Amino acid sequence: MSIDKYQLAEKTLVRYEKLYGPNFRKVFSVANGYISRELTDGMVAGIPQKTLLKQKELWVVPIVLTKKAGGYGEIGAILIDDLSHAIVGASAKEEVLQKAELLFNEKAKAA
């Protein structure tokens, strides 16, 4: 019996949650929600990394251009507070869209 892509994604999330802690899934969800509301299709949250900034634990979540949209590549980032799960910063939308277009064009030329 083959495993479908949703089961595979769930197993991956569980593995990362064990590695990065209980807030991982929530942070990942908040980041993907922001991307779907504020940006365009073809972008997803990358693997969040925890950091400490001015005595505050934050998650830095890369914004990644998907393979379907031109190729994997980091094009921005979102900062999420570890306790409140609030977005406390993000790359400027215009900058993210510009980087996405550049990466897409680079991948198209290389193909």
C-alpha positions as CSV (number, residue, x, y, z in Angstrom):
1,M,0.0,0.0,0.0
2,S,1.5,3.3,-1.0
3,I,1.5,6.3,1.2
4,D,-0.2,9.4,-0.2
5,K,1.3,12.9,-0.2
6,Y,-0.8,14.0,2.8
7,Q,0.2,11.1,5.0
8,L,3.8,11.8,4.0
9,A,3.4,15.5,4.9
10,E,1.9,14.6,8.3
11,K,4.7,12.2,9.1
12,T,7.2,14.9,8.2
13,L,5.5,17.4,10.4
14,V,5.5,15.0,13.3
15,R,9.2,14.3,12.8
16,Y,10.0,18.0,12.8
17,E,7.8,18.6,15.8
18,K,9.8,16.0,17.8
19,L,13.0,17.7,16.7
20,Y,12.0,21.4,17.2
21,G,9.4,21.2,20.0
22,P,5.7,21.5,20.4
23,N,5.3,25.0,18.9
24,F,6.7,23.9,15.5
25,R,3.4,22.9,14.0
26,K,1.6,26.1,15.1
27,V,4.4,28.3,13.9
28,F,4.4,26.5,10.5
29,S,0.7,26.9,10.3
30,V,0.8,30.6,11.2
31,A,3.5,31.2,8.5
32,N,1.6,29.4,5.8
33,G,-1.5,31.3,6.7
34,Y,0.3,34.6,6.3
35,I,1.8,33.5,3.0
36,S,-1.6,32.5,1.6
37,R,-3.3,35.7,2.7
38,E,-0.5,38.2,1.9
39,L,1.4,36.7,-1.0
40,T,0.7,34.6,-4.1
41,D,0.4,31.0,-5.0
42,G,3.6,29.0,-5.4
43,M,5.1,30.1,-2.1
44,V,5.2,28.1,1.2
45,A,6.8,28.2,4.6
46,G,10.2,26.6,4.8
47,I,11.6,24.9,8.0
48,P,11.3,27.3,10.9
49,Q,14.4,28.0,13.0
50,K,14.3,29.2,16.6
51,T,16.4,32.2,17.6
52,L,16.8,34.6,20.5
53,L,16.6,38.3,19.9
54,K,16.6,40.9,22.7
55,Q,15.6,38.3,25.3
56,K,12.7,37.0,23.2
57,E,12.4,33.6,21.6
58,L,11.4,34.0,17.9
59,W,11.0,31.7,15.0
60,V,12.5,32.7,11.7
61,V,10.5,31.1,8.9
62,P,11.8,31.2,5.4
63,I,9.4,32.0,2.6
64,V,10.2,29.5,-0.2
65,L,9.3,29.6,-3.9
66,T,8.0,26.1,-4.7
67,K,9.3,23.9,-7.5
68,K,6.0,24.3,-9.4
69,A,6.4,28.1,-9.4
70,G,9.9,28.1,-10.8
71,G,12.2,26.3,-8.5
72,Y,13.1,25.9,-4.8
73,G,14.6,29.0,-3.3
74,E,14.3,31.2,-0.3
75,I,12.8,34.6,-1.2
76,G,12.0,36.1,2.2
77,A,11.3,35.4,5.9
78,I,8.7,35.8,8.6
79,L,9.4,36.3,12.3
80,I,7.0,34.7,14.7
81,D,6.9,35.1,18.5
82,D,7.4,31.7,20.2
83,L,4.9,32.4,23.1
84,S,2.1,34.3,21.4
85,H,2.5,32.9,17.9
86,A,2.0,36.5,16.6
87,I,3.8,37.6,13.5
88,V,6.3,40.3,14.6
89,G,8.0,40.9,11.3
90,A,8.3,39.9,7.7
91,S,10.2,40.7,4.5
92,A,8.5,43.4,2.5
93,K,5.9,42.0,0.1
94,E,7.3,43.9,-2.8
95,E,10.8,42.5,-2.1
96,V,9.5,39.0,-1.8
97,L,7.6,39.2,-5.1
98,Q,10.6,40.8,-6.9
99,K,12.9,38.0,-5.6
100,A,10.3,35.4,-6.7
101,E,10.2,36.8,-10.2
102,L,14.0,36.9,-10.4
103,L,14.3,33.3,-9.3
104,F,11.5,32.2,-11.6
105,N,13.3,33.9,-14.6
106,E,16.7,32.4,-13.6
107,K,15.2,28.9,-13.5
108,A,13.4,29.4,-16.8
109,K,16.6,30.5,-18.6
110,A,18.5,27.5,-17.2
111,A,15.9,25.0,-18.4
